[in-house]
């Protein structure tokens, strides 16, 4: 129960500091067998050039791996710390934990330009 309350507080703090769709990026928690950003298996929307930070809050080891998308990247396997990736190319990225796929997954959608700068 105490661990669940702590996880909920951490999610709330991460969401308060990095709103979805902000060109500055987003923070996703890596918990035991889940990526969390308000919900399990989140879809994060960011602008091209923004950074996503994955912050470990788990007892088990996990990794972050782009299984599909315009760019491929991988974090090292760990159970603490953070991993950051700056998304230079627009598109849809499928992110998994290489140790717990296919269940531990999420999506990052990278837009070409911020909505206020788009033409058309």
N, C-alpha and C positions, 0 to 999 in steps of 0.2 A: 504494500500500500504506500509506504513512504517513498519507495523508488518510483512508483507511478506518479506521485505528486511532484517529485523532483523533475522527472522527465517532462511533465506538463508545464512546469514553470520554465524550464529551459526552452521548450518550443515557443512559449509565449514571448520570452525575451528575444529569441532569434527573429520571430515574426515582427516584433515591434521595431527592431533596428534595421531590418532589411525587407521592405514591402515588396510583394510580388510585382514584377514588371518594372521595377526601378532600374534605371540604366546603370546604377552603381553596382548591381549584382544581387545576390541572394545567399542566404545561409541555410544549409540543410543539415539536420542532425543525423548521425549514423548511430543507431541504437542496436540492441541485440536483434538481428535479423530484420531490420526495417530502415528505410530512409524516411525521415519525417520532416515535414514542413507544414504543420497544421493537420495533415492527414498522411497516412501511410501511402507509399508509392505516389508521391506528389508529381505534379506537372509544374515546372518552374518556367516562367516566361521572362526573358531578359532581352536587352538590346545587344547587338553585335559590339564586341569590345568589352562587355561587362564580365565580371568575375563571379563564379560560384564558389563558395567556401563550404566544404564538408567538415563538420566538427564531430569527432568521435565522443560518444557517451555510452560506451558499451563495455561489457566484460569480455566478450568474444572478439576474435580478430576478424576484420573486414577489410575490403578494398573498394575502390571506386574505379570502374572501367567503362569506357565508351564502347559498347558492343556494336553500335552503328551510328552513323552520322557523318558529316563532312570532314571531321577531324577525329583521330583516334588518340586516346590518352589513357594512362593507368596510374593509379597511386600505388605505393607499396602497401603490403598487407600490414595492418597494425591494429591496436586496440585502444589507442589514445592519440591525441594531437589533432591537427587539421591538415587538410589538403585543399589547395586552391587551383582552379583552372580558369584562365581567361579565354573566352570564346571569341575567336577572330573571324570565324566563318558562320554565316547565317544557315539555319536549317534545324532539323529535329534530331536530337541525340537520344539514344536509348542508353541509359546508365544502369549498370548492374554491379553487384558485389560478386567478384569471380568465385568466391567460396560458397555463396548461397544463392546463386542464380538457378532457375529463372524466377524464383519467388521474390527475392530482394532486388527490386528494380524501381526505376523512376524515369521521367522524361524531362529534358531541357529543350525548350523551344527558343531559338535565337532569332530575333527579328533583324531585318536589314538596317533599319533606322528607327529612332524614336518616333512615336505617332505624331508628335507636334512638328516634326521635320519632314514627314513624308509629303510627297506631292501627289496629286491625282484626284 
